[in-house]
Amino acid sequence: MSTRIASRAPAHIHSLSPYQPGKPISELARETGIPESEIVKLASNENPLGMSPKARAAAVAALEEGARYPDGNAFALKAALARKYGVDEAQLVIGNGSNDVLEIAAQAFLAPDASAVFAQYSFAVYPLATIARGARCIQVPAKNYGHDLDAMFRAIDQSTRIVFIANPNNPTGTFLPGNEIEAFLARVPQDVLVVLDEAYTEFLPTDARYDAIAWVARFPNLLISRTLCKAYGLAGLRIGYGVAHPEVADLMNRVRQPFNASIVAQAAAVAALEDQDFVEKAAENNRRGMAQLTAAFAEMGLEWIPSSGNFVTVRVGDAGKVDQSLLAQGIIVRPIAGYGMPEWLRVSIGLPEENARFIAALRQALA
């Protein structure tokens, strides 16, 4: 029976389905009796190397001030980001992970009479953030499991306020060369915000990288969203940031929740930004792990989508059945039927021994 108060919530809220995160290790341990130490989690695109040692030390030190509210303006973190990227602190928005940055952008620019454009098979938060504001979703069919920028441009109409682009894309790992995005930005109307979600940019090879932050000076309708939860290993602390024109950042900071980044997360992020050696180690582990997994997929005759992230999406047939077999063997990966891909699993890159455990378990599941 529905309560009267629940019936008063807007219809667009009732239409939402909650975001489904990867299964925690502790949950699978409870369900199966497998010791947590024997479970391999390759479901949430986390850094298998853990945290940067510098970030860990800074986080522990920050706990001494745990009874205090954090700096609501994140002065030290903004200063570190401004130094690293050569931007003004007025261009920065700090988030509780980059998901928060996406939500803040939606809150600042979307309304019930507006729409947002995004690609099929792109990050689930885009429709969630759009629908939560009562705005209309314009989902554009994918091109080779990635973004079709020409089709996305044609989909923009008078109501469109945001275009979301993930590069690399989650969950498919597809990548758009920088010159294609730059050309797209030059075509988009200046009153449409382009949110360039670069959560996995640190995993790109050197020859594929481009300087999106430099584009902000030319395209005042560009917001770049990044995170320290992936390559920097701070997923459990939740910290991300956005870079935009000062007027865009100002509007976003007006609706941003106060104290949305904890004192521990801010301290760890400042230290992590200075530990480039750790990021390079994570990227190297990712390159080797990607080769390890895709070589096994080729040997097993499986199709996969070439990925530029720290995960790879592979077609296994009845993905639900295969996933259950993997779980019974203590391996957690990510089924993506919710993205309209019921035959596929997304697998995060782990340590070499974790990848090997997954490969062996997958062989058994498919057998």
C-alpha positions as CSV (number, residue, x, y, z in Angstrom):
1,M,0.0,0.0,0.0
2,S,1.4,3.4,-1.0
3,T,1.5,6.1,1.7
4,R,-0.3,9.3,1.0
5,I,2.9,11.3,1.4
6,A,4.8,9.1,-1.1
7,S,2.0,9.7,-3.6
8,R,2.8,13.4,-3.4
9,A,6.3,13.0,-4.7
10,P,6.7,14.2,-8.4
11,A,6.1,11.6,-11.1
12,H,9.6,11.9,-12.4
13,I,11.0,10.9,-9.0
14,H,8.7,7.8,-8.9
15,S,10.1,6.9,-12.4
16,L,13.7,6.7,-11.2
17,S,15.5,3.4,-10.5
18,P,18.3,3.8,-7.9
19,Y,21.9,3.5,-9.2
20,Q,23.2,0.0,-8.6
21,P,26.8,-0.1,-7.4
22,G,29.1,-3.1,-7.6
23,K,28.6,-5.8,-5.0
24,P,30.8,-5.2,-1.9
25,I,33.3,-7.9,-0.9
26,S,31.7,-8.1,2.6
27,E,28.2,-8.8,1.0
28,L,29.5,-11.7,-1.1
29,A,31.4,-13.1,1.9
30,R,28.1,-13.1,3.9
31,E,26.2,-14.8,1.0
32,T,28.7,-17.5,0.2
33,G,30.8,-18.0,3.3
34,I,34.0,-17.4,1.3
35,P,36.5,-15.5,3.4
36,E,36.9,-11.8,2.4
37,S,40.6,-12.4,1.8
38,E,39.8,-14.9,-0.9
39,I,37.4,-12.7,-2.8
40,V,38.5,-10.8,-5.9
41,K,36.5,-7.7,-6.7
42,L,36.8,-6.4,-10.3
43,A,33.5,-4.6,-10.4
44,S,33.9,-1.0,-9.6
45,N,36.9,0.3,-11.5
46,E,38.9,0.8,-8.3
47,N,42.7,1.2,-8.2
48,P,44.1,-2.3,-7.4
49,L,47.3,-0.7,-6.0
50,G,45.2,1.0,-3.3
51,M,45.9,4.5,-2.1
52,S,49.0,6.6,-2.8
53,P,51.2,6.3,0.3
54,K,51.4,10.1,0.4
55,A,47.7,10.4,0.3
56,R,47.3,7.7,3.1
57,A,49.7,9.6,5.4
58,A,47.8,12.9,4.8
59,A,44.5,11.3,5.4
60,V,45.6,9.8,8.7
61,A,47.0,13.1,9.8
62,A,43.8,14.9,8.9
63,L,41.8,12.6,11.2
64,E,43.3,14.6,14.1
65,E,40.9,17.4,13.0
66,G,38.0,15.0,12.4
67,A,35.8,16.9,14.9
68,R,36.0,20.0,12.8
69,Y,34.1,20.9,9.8
70,P,36.2,20.8,6.6
71,D,37.0,24.0,4.7
72,G,33.8,24.6,2.8
73,N,35.7,26.4,0.0
74,A,38.5,23.7,-0.2
75,F,41.1,26.4,-0.3
76,A,44.2,24.1,-0.2
77,L,42.8,21.6,-2.7
78,K,41.8,24.4,-5.1
79,A,45.2,25.9,-4.8
80,A,46.8,22.6,-5.6
81,L,44.6,22.1,-8.6
82,A,45.2,25.6,-9.8
83,R,48.9,25.1,-9.6
84,K,48.8,21.8,-11.4
85,Y,46.6,22.9,-14.3
86,G,47.3,26.6,-14.6
87,V,43.7,27.7,-13.9
88,D,42.2,30.3,-11.6
89,E,40.7,29.0,-8.4
90,A,37.4,30.7,-9.4
91,Q,37.1,28.1,-12.2
92,L,37.0,25.2,-9.8
93,V,34.1,23.2,-8.3
94,I,34.9,20.5,-5.7
95,G,32.7,17.4,-5.5
96,N,32.1,14.4,-3.4
97,G,33.5,12.4,-6.3
98,S,33.0,13.4,-9.9
99,N,29.4,12.0,-9.7
100,D,28.7,14.9,-7.4
101,V,30.1,17.4,-10.0
102,L,27.7,15.9,-12.6
103,E,24.8,16.3,-10.2
104,I,25.7,19.8,-9.3
105,A,25.8,20.7,-13.0
106,A,22.4,19.2,-13.5
107,Q,21.0,21.1,-10.5
108,A,22.4,24.4,-11.8
109,F,21.3,24.1,-15.4
110,L,18.4,21.7,-15.7
111,A,14.7,22.3,-15.0
112,P,11.4,20.6,-16.0
113,D,11.3,22.5,-19.3
114,A,14.8,21.5,-20.2
115,S,16.6,18.5,-21.8
116,A,20.0,16.8,-21.7
117,V,21.6,14.9,-24.5
118,F,23.8,11.9,-23.9
119,A,24.8,8.7,-25.7
120,Q,23.4,5.2,-25.5
121,Y,25.6,3.0,-23.3
122,S,27.0,6.0,-21.4
123,F,27.2,6.5,-17.7
124,A,24.0,5.8,-15.8
125,V,24.3,9.0,-13.7
126,Y,23.5,11.2,-16.8
127,P,19.8,10.0,-17.1
128,L,19.5,9.8,-13.3
129,A,20.7,13.4,-12.8
130,T,18.5,14.6,-15.7
131,I,15.3,12.9,-14.6
132,A,15.8,13.9,-10.9
133,R,15.4,17.5,-12.1
134,G,12.2,16.8,-14.1
135,A,14.1,17.4,-17.3
136,R,13.8,15.3,-20.5
137,C,16.4,12.8,-21.6
138,I,17.5,12.7,-25.2
139,Q,19.5,9.5,-25.7
140,V,21.3,9.2,-28.9
141,P,22.0,5.8,-30.4
142,A,25.6,4.7,-30.0
143,K,28.2,4.3,-32.7
144,N,30.3,1.2,-32.2
145,Y,29.3,1.3,-28.5
146,G,30.5,4.9,-28.2
147,H,29.5,8.5,-28.9
148,D,28.2,9.6,-32.3
149,L,29.0,13.3,-32.0
150,D,27.3,14.2,-35.3
151,A,24.1,12.5,-34.2
152,M,24.4,14.1,-30.7
153,F,24.8,17.6,-32.3
154,R,21.7,17.0,-34.4
155,A,19.8,15.9,-31.3
156,I,20.3,19.3,-29.6
157,D,17.0,21.3,-29.6
158,Q,15.7,24.6,-28.2
159,S,15.2,22.9,-24.8
160,T,18.7,21.4,-24.5
161,R,20.8,22.8,-21.7
162,I,23.4,20.1,-21.2
163,V,25.3,17.6,-23.4
164,F,27.1,14.9,-21.5
165,I,30.2,13.3,-23.1
166,A,32.2,10.6,-21.2
167,N,35.8,10.2,-22.6
168,P,36.8,7.4,-22.1
169,N,33.2,6.2,-21.8
170,N,31.9,4.0,-18.9
171,P,30.9,1.2,-19.2
172,T,32.1,0.5,-22.8
173,G,35.6,2.1,-22.6
174,T,35.3,3.7,-26.0
175,F,37.4,6.8,-26.7
176,L,37.1,9.9,-28.9
177,P,40.2,11.7,-30.2
178,G,40.6,15.2,-28.8
179,N,40.3,16.9,-32.2
180,E,36.8,15.4,-32.7
181,I,35.6,16.7,-29.3
182,E,37.2,20.1,-30.1
183,A,35.4,20.3,-33.4
184,F,32.1,19.3,-31.6
185,L,32.6,22.1,-29.1
186,A,33.0,24.6,-31.9
187,R,29.6,23.6,-33.3
188,V,27.6,23.5,-30.1
189,P,25.5,26.6,-29.3
190,Q,27.1,28.7,-26.6
191,D,24.1,28.5,-24.4
192,V,24.4,24.7,-24.1
193,L,26.7,23.4,-21.4
194,V,29.0,20.5,-22.6
195,V,30.0,18.3,-19.7
196,L,33.2,16.5,-20.6
197,D,33.4,13.6,-18.1
198,E,37.1,12.6,-17.9
199,A,37.0,10.2,-14.9
200,Y,39.5,7.8,-16.6
201,T,41.7,10.3,-18.5
202,E,44.9,9.3,-16.5
203,F,44.8,5.8,-18.1
204,L,45.2,7.2,-21.6
205,P,48.4,6.5,-23.4
206,T,50.6,9.6,-23.9
207,D,49.9,9.8,-27.7
208,A,46.1,9.8,-27.1
209,R,46.1,12.7,-24.6
210,Y,44.8,16.2,-25.3
211,D,44.6,19.3,-23.1
212,A,40.9,19.8,-22.5
213,I,41.5,22.2,-19.7
214,A,43.1,24.6,-22.2
215,W,39.9,24.6,-24.2
216,V,37.9,26.3,-21.4
217,A,39.4,29.7,-22.3
218,R,37.9,29.3,-25.8
219,F,34.7,27.5,-24.9
220,P,32.9,29.2,-21.9
221,N,30.2,26.5,-22.2
222,L,32.6,23.7,-21.4
223,L,32.7,21.9,-18.0
224,I,35.4,19.3,-17.4
225,S,34.7,16.8,-14.7
226,R,37.5,14.7,-13.2
227,T,38.0,12.5,-10.2
228,L,40.7,11.3,-7.8
229,C,38.8,8.1,-7.1
230,K,40.2,6.1,-10.0
231,A,43.9,6.5,-10.9
232,Y,44.7,8.3,-7.6
233,G,43.1,5.5,-5.5
234,L,40.7,7.6,-3.4
235,A,37.4,5.9,-4.2
236,G,36.5,5.3,-0.6
237,L,37.1,9.0,0.3
238,R,35.0,10.3,-2.6
239,I,36.7,13.4,-4.1
240,G,36.4,15.0,-7.6
241,Y,36.5,18.4,-9.2
242,G,35.2,20.4,-12.1
243,V,37.0,23.0,-14.2
244,A,34.8,25.6,-16.0
245,H,34.5,29.3,-16.9
246,P,34.2,31.3,-13.7
247,E,30.6,32.2,-14.3
248,V,29.7,28.5,-14.7
249,A,31.7,27.5,-11.7
250,D,30.0,30.3,-9.7
251,L,26.5,29.0,-10.5
252,M,27.5,25.5,-9.6
253,N,29.0,26.6,-6.3
254,R,25.8,28.3,-5.4
255,V,23.9,25.0,-5.4
256,R,26.8,22.8,-4.2
257,Q,26.1,21.3,-0.8
258,P,28.2,23.0,2.0
259,F,31.1,20.8,3.3
260,N,30.5,18.3,0.4
261,A,34.2,17.2,0.6
262,S,35.4,15.8,3.9
263,I,38.5,17.1,5.7
264,V,40.1,13.7,5.2
265,A,39.3,13.6,1.5
266,Q,40.6,17.1,0.9
267,A,43.9,16.4,2.6
268,A,44.4,13.1,0.8
269,A,43.6,14.7,-2.5
270,V,46.2,17.5,-2.0
271,A,48.9,14.9,-1.3
272,A,47.7,12.5,-4.1
273,L,48.1,15.3,-6.7
274,E,51.8,15.5,-5.8
275,D,52.4,11.8,-6.2
276,Q,52.7,11.4,-10.0
277,D,54.9,8.3,-9.6
278,F,51.9,6.5,-8.0
279,V,49.6,7.4,-10.9
280,E,52.2,6.2,-13.4
281,K,52.5,2.9,-11.6
282,A,48.7,2.6,-11.7
283,A,48.6,3.3,-15.4
284,E,51.4,0.8,-16.1
285,N,49.6,-1.9,-14.1
286,N,46.5,-1.1,-16.1
287,R,48.3,-1.5,-19.5
288,R,49.7,-4.8,-18.5
289,G,46.4,-6.0,-17.0
290,M,44.5,-5.0,-20.1
291,A,46.9,-7.0,-22.3
292,Q,46.6,-10.0,-19.9
293,L,42.7,-10.0,-20.0
294,T,42.3,-9.3,-23.7
295,A,44.8,-12.0,-24.6
296,A,42.8,-14.5,-22.6
297,F,39.5,-13.3,-24.3
298,A,41.1,-13.9,-27.7
299,E,42.2,-17.3,-26.7
300,M,38.6,-18.1,-25.5
301,G,37.1,-16.7,-28.7
302,L,35.3,-13.9,-26.9
303,E,34.4,-10.5,-28.2
304,W,35.4,-7.5,-26.3
305,I,35.2,-3.7,-26.8
306,P,38.6,-2.1,-27.0
307,S,38.9,0.0,-23.9
308,S,40.8,3.2,-22.9
309,G,39.7,3.0,-19.3
310,N,40.8,0.8,-16.4
311,F,38.2,-1.8,-17.3
312,V,37.1,-3.9,-20.3
313,T,33.7,-5.0,-21.4
314,V,33.4,-8.6,-22.7
315,R,30.6,-10.5,-24.4
316,V,29.9,-13.8,-22.6
317,G,26.4,-14.9,-23.8
318,D,24.1,-15.3,-20.8
319,A,25.9,-12.7,-18.7
320,G,23.6,-13.2,-15.7
321,K,24.3,-17.0,-15.6
322,V,28.1,-16.4,-16.0
323,D,28.1,-13.8,-13.3
324,Q,26.4,-16.1,-10.8
325,S,29.1,-18.8,-11.6
326,L,31.8,-16.2,-11.0
327,L,30.3,-15.1,-7.7
328,A,30.1,-18.7,-6.5
329,Q,33.9,-18.8,-7.2
330,G,34.5,-15.6,-5.3
331,I,34.9,-13.3,-8.2
332,I,32.9,-10.0,-8.5
333,V,32.5,-8.3,-11.8
334,R,29.8,-6.0,-13.2
335,P,26.8,-7.2,-15.2
336,I,25.6,-4.3,-17.4
337,A,22.1,-5.5,-18.4
338,G,20.9,-2.2,-16.9
339,Y,22.7,-0.4,-19.8
340,G,20.9,-2.5,-22.3
341,M,23.8,-5.0,-22.7
342,P,22.5,-8.3,-21.2
343,E,25.2,-10.4,-22.8
344,W,28.1,-8.4,-21.5
345,L,30.2,-8.1,-18.3
346,R,32.4,-5.2,-17.4
347,V,35.6,-6.2,-15.7
348,S,38.0,-3.9,-13.9
349,I,41.7,-4.4,-14.3
350,G,43.2,-5.8,-11.2
351,L,46.6,-7.0,-10.0
352,P,48.2,-9.7,-12.2
353,E,47.2,-12.5,-9.8
354,E,43.6,-11.1,-9.5
355,N,43.3,-11.0,-13.3
356,A,44.5,-14.6,-13.4
357,R,41.9,-15.7,-10.8
358,F,39.2,-14.1,-12.9
359,I,40.4,-15.7,-16.1
360,A,40.4,-19.2,-14.6
361,A,37.0,-18.6,-13.1
362,L,35.6,-17.3,-16.4
363,R,36.9,-20.4,-18.2
364,Q,35.0,-22.6,-15.7
365,A,31.9,-20.5,-15.9
366,L,31.8,-20.7,-19.7
367,A,32.5,-24.5,-19.6
